[in-house]
């Protein structure tokens, strides 16, 4: 039986659902919506947010609780701020709700 106490789901891929028990745990708990935050916006956050949307979990992405880093390709460095903004815009248009951490305070009332 799955309970709401500490549950650790170990992952090895950017998508937190890929080859993990995360979906089974969420189903067992009756979860219908997930809140996504963490590192790296351009990898794990993007992959997990899209996957959770595709699985029907109605994700909420907390934009100020995610981060990324500057990246380089073919000698062109793209600053972290531009990568962060680009991925957040793409996720807003694709999968639903991108909010700030003020969301948490709104749900406590």
C-alpha positions in Angstrom: 0.0 0.0 0.0 1.2 3.5 -0.8 0.9 6.2 1.8 1.5 9.9 1.8 4.6 9.7 4.0 8.0 10.1 2.4 8.1 8.4 -0.9 11.4 8.3 -2.9 11.3 7.6 -6.6 14.7 7.3 -8.1 15.1 8.5 -11.6 17.8 8.1 -14.3 16.4 10.1 -17.1 15.2 13.8 -17.6 11.5 12.6 -17.7 10.7 11.7 -14.1 8.1 9.2 -15.4 10.5 7.2 -17.7 11.4 3.8 -16.2 10.2 4.9 -12.7 7.3 4.0 -10.4 6.2 7.7 -10.3 3.0 7.2 -12.3 2.0 4.1 -10.2 2.6 6.0 -7.0 0.5 9.0 -8.2 -2.3 6.7 -9.3 -2.3 4.8 -6.0 -2.5 8.2 -4.1 -5.3 9.4 -6.4 -3.3 12.4 -7.6 -4.8 14.4 -10.4 -2.5 17.3 -10.6 1.3 17.8 -10.1 3.4 20.8 -9.2 6.7 20.8 -11.0 9.9 22.5 -9.8 13.6 21.8 -9.7 16.6 21.7 -12.1 17.3 21.9 -15.1 14.5 23.8 -16.9 15.9 22.8 -20.3 16.0 19.1 -19.5 14.2 17.6 -16.5 11.6 20.3 -16.0 10.7 20.4 -19.7 10.6 16.6 -20.0 8.6 16.0 -16.8 6.2 18.8 -17.4 5.4 17.6 -20.9 5.1 13.9 -19.8 2.8 14.8 -16.9 0.5 16.7 -19.2 0.5 13.8 -21.7 -0.4 11.5 -18.8 -3.3 13.7 -17.8 -1.9 15.2 -14.6 -2.6 18.9 -15.4 0.9 20.2 -14.3 1.5 23.5 -12.6 5.1 24.6 -13.2 6.5 27.0 -10.6 8.7 29.2 -12.7 10.7 30.8 -9.9 11.5 27.4 -8.4 13.3 26.2 -11.5 16.7 27.1 -13.0 19.0 26.3 -15.8 22.4 27.2 -17.0 24.1 28.9 -20.0 24.6 26.5 -22.9 26.9 26.5 -25.9 26.4 25.1 -29.4 28.8 25.5 -32.3 30.6 28.3 -30.5 27.5 30.3 -29.7 26.8 30.6 -26.0 23.2 31.2 -25.0 22.8 32.8 -21.5 20.8 31.0 -18.9 18.2 33.8 -18.7 17.3 33.3 -22.4 17.1 29.5 -22.1 15.0 29.8 -19.0 12.6 32.3 -20.6 12.4 30.2 -23.9 11.5 27.0 -22.1 9.0 28.6 -19.8 7.2 30.3 -22.8 7.2 27.0 -24.7 5.7 25.1 -21.7 3.1 27.9 -21.1 1.9 27.5 -24.7 2.1 23.7 -24.7 1.0 22.2 -21.4 -0.8 24.6 -19.2 -0.1 26.6 -16.2 3.2 28.4 -15.4 3.0 30.2 -12.2 5.3 31.9 -9.6 5.7 30.6 -6.1 2.9 32.9 -5.0 0.7 30.0 -6.1 1.6 28.2 -2.9 0.5 31.1 -0.7 -2.8 31.3 -2.6 -3.5 27.6 -1.9 -2.9 27.9 1.8 -5.9 30.1 2.5 
